[in-house]
Amino acid sequence: MKSLLCGLLGVIGAFALVPSVSAQAVSETNYRRLAVCDDVLIGGKWYNSFGEGRCPVGTRRPARRSSDPNEQTLRSMNAKVAALGALQQSLLVAAEAANARMMANSDRIINTYEFDLIAQNEGEPLYVEKTHLFPEIGAVSMVRTGDPILVRASGFVGDCIAPNFSMTHTDFASEHVVVEGAVACKLKGRDRAYAPLYVNYTNRINRNNTMMLPWDVVRRGDGNVSLCLTSRTKSACTPARDAASVSSVKAFIVERGAKVPVVILDATEGGRLTFSVAAGAERGPEVVAVDVDGSNTFVVDGHQFEVLARSEEALVYKRIS
C-alpha cells in the first residue's frame, strides 16, 4: 500500500513539473509553431487565448470566423462584390442571349419575305390569305428571255409604310439607316411596328452587331413624325420630319418561293414572241407564239399585254388585263 501511494505521488509530481501554456510560457522563437490563439473584443477591450490584448503576430488562428469587426466588414464587402459580379455576369449573358434572338429574327424576316406594292381595292380585308397576279394591271415591267411575264403569288395584303427620304442617323452607340422607297410592313395585323427587308441598325461599338429592327412611326405633337427603332432607346429615332415624308401604303406580303411563273418569255425573233404557258385547270403546259408586227398588243393565257419596246433578248411591256 505504501509503495502504491509513493508511485501515485511520483506521477503527480512529474505532471506538476510541466508548465501551463500561457502568453509568457510561449517563447518568441517557438510560439508560431506551438500556439493556436484566438482573440475577441469585449466592452471595447481585446482579450486573447492567453490573456489580455490581441494575439501575437504570426500565431495560428482557429479554423473559424474571426470576431474582428473590420475583418467581418471586409468579408461582407467581398461577398457583396462577388454577388454584384455574379449579377453583372448574369445580366451580360441575358443581354447577349436577347441580342442573339433579335439577330436571328432579323435574318429570318429578311430571308423569308418579299413585299410587292399593290393598289388595294376599297374594303379589301388585310392579312387574309389569297392569290395575286404580278405585275398588276397597268404596271410597266421589263423581262429578259427566260423570265416570267406573269407570276401567281400566294400571300396576303398588309399594312405598310414607304419613307420618302434616305438618311443615316448616328448617335454615340448606333447607326440607324433609312432607305427611300424601301417598303416596311407589319407582318401581322396585331403588330404595331413595321419591318423593312434590310439591315437598318449597326452597333458602333461592335460593328459585327448589325440587324434589322422594326420601326415605330412616332407622331409628334406638332404633326411631324419620326421613325424609331423598337427595342432601342429614343436616341435611335430619326429627327422629326413632315408627316408627308412617310407614306402609308399597302403591299402584298409573300414568302420567298411562293411565286409561281404562269407565262414565261422564251424568245423574241423578229416580229414574233414565243411564250411557255404553265398548265391550267383544264389543260397541260403549252408553247404559244404571237405576232406583234402588225399590233403592239397580244393575249396569252387570257391576259392582254401591250408591247412598249423589244429587242432580241428583252421585252418591255404593260399588263392591260
Secondary structure by P-SEA (a helix, b strand, c coil): caaaaaaaaaaaaaaaaccccccccccccccccccbbbbbbcccccccccccccccccccccccccccaaaaaaaaaaaaaaaaaaaaaaaaaaaaaaaaaaaaaaaaaaacbbbbbbbccccccccccccccccccccccccccccccbbbbbbbbbbbccccbbbbbbcccbbbbbbcccccccccccccbbbcccccccccccccbbbbbbbbbccccccbbbbbbccccccccccccccccccccccccccccccccccccccccccbbbbbbccccccccbbbbbbcccccccccccbbbbbccccccbbbbbbcc
